[in-house]
Amino acid sequence: MMVCSVHLFISCISFAVTSTGCVYLISDELLLSLSSVYLFSNTFSPSLVLYQMIIDIIHPGRAGVPRKELQEVIGGMYKAKSNLVILFGFKTKYGGGKTTGFCLIYDDADSMLKFEPKYRMVRNGTTEHKERSRKAMKEAKNKGKKIRGTGASIAKHKAKRAQSNE
């Protein structure tokens, strides 16, 4: 990827050209806010509920860029709240200086709670992790294995009946 700067009259427009010919524009505010960190986003799926994109971060001289900082910048770029930006799957290229990852931006918190996996919401700080003992998880798993097929619906019915009697 080649990063270029073009000076037109008073404003400066920074852009990058990939080997496939894709051109990414970078705003000056973004360049100043991250201080020598370039952020490229390639939005490829604006669905009804979220935006999915691949994020390329060029950060020469820095080991990495914190997720909270990236969430705030990406949220500002796409006019979204920073807590609705989910970042994951970041890989730093060998030799450093470039990191590539995946980003999801949800429209609202309800859609994020509906579609996002629990572990990613825990990492993001949206929900809290339930502390359960290893033994309790194994007992629940084995109890579920014993009740299969029509027995599962019967067991649910019995549990509801016992709950209503209490």
N, C-alpha and C positions, 0 to 999 in steps of 0.2 A: 504494500500500500504506500502510495506516495502522498505526502502532505505538502500543500502549496499555499501560498498567500498571495492574493492579488489586491493591489491598492487601486481603488477606483475613486477618483476625486478625493473626498475626505474620509469616507468609510473604508474599512478593511474587511474583506470577505475571505475567510479561510475555507478551503475545501480539500478533500482528499480524493484521489482517483485510484481505484483498485485495478488489479490486473485484468478483470473482466470488463472494465470500462465504466463501472458504477461510480457516480460522483456523489459525495456526501458533503453537505454544507455545514459549517460550524459557526455558531453565533459568537460574536466578540465577548458577550457577557459570560458565556460558558467558558471561554478560554481564560478570562480574567478570574472567574470564581474558582476554578480548579487549579490555577497556577501551574502551568506547563503540563496539564493533563488534557488530552484530546479525547472526546467522547463521540463515537459514531453510532447511530442507531439505524437499523434497517427494519422498518415496520413491514411485516408481511402478512398479518392477519388482523385487520380491524373488524372483529365480530361485533355482535350486538352488546356483549357484556364486557369485553376486555380487548386490549391491544397486546399482541405478542410480538416480540422483536428480539433480534440478536444485537448485543451490545459489544462494540469493540472499543477498548480503552487503551490509549497510548500514553504511557506514564514514564518517560525517561527520567532516570535519577531517583525514582521512588520505588520502593519494594511493592507497593500495592496501594489501592485507593479504598478507604473504608466504605462499607455498604451504606451506612447512614448518610454519608456525604453524597454518594451516587443516587440514593433514593430522593434526596432533596433536589438535586440538580435535574434528574429525569422527571420528577413531579412538576418542577417549574417549566421544563421544556414542553410537556404535554398538558399543562394546566390541570394537574391532578394533585390530590393530597399525597404527601409522601408515605403515609401509612397504607395506601392502596397500591403501592409499587412493590412488587415481589421480585427479588433478584436471586438467581441460583445458577449453579453449574458453571462457575467461573474457573477457567484454566489459564494459567500464565504460560506464555510461550517460553521455550528454552532460551536462556540468555536474558530474560526479563524485558521489561519495557513495553510489553503488549499483553493485554488480558482480554479474553473473549468470554462472554457469558450470555445468559438468557434472561429476559425481563418480561414480566406480565404487569399490565396496568389495568386494574378493575375500575368500572364506572362507579360502583358504590360498595359499601361494606357488606350488604346482604348477598350480593352476587359472589363476593370473595369468600364469605363463609359457606356458601353453597357449593362452590366448585373447587376451591383450593384444598389440597391435602392438609391434614391436621399438623403434620410434622413441620411443614413449611410455615404455617401460621404461628407455630410455637417459636421457630427460629426468628420470624419477623417481629415477634413480641405482641401479636394480636391476641392470642389465647395463651392460657397457662397449661403447663404439662401436668397431667394427673399422675401423682405418685402412687404406684401400686406395687405390692410385693410380687416377687417372682412366683411364689407359691400360689397366690390368688389368681394370677393369670393362667397358670397351668391347670388349676382346678376348674376354672371357667371353660378353658379349652376342652378338657376331658369331659365335662358335663355336657357341652354342646355336641361332642362326638357321639355320646350315648343316645341322644334324642335326634332321630333323623326322620325324614319323610313326613308322613301324617302324624307321627308322634310329636313332631315339633309344634304343630298347630294345637294338638291336644294339651301339650305342656304349657303353651301360652294361655290357653283357655283356663286351665287349672290355676295358673299363677294369677290371672285376672280375678277369678272367683275368690281365691284366698285373699287377695288384696281388698276386694269389695266387702268381704265378711269382717275384716278388721276395722 
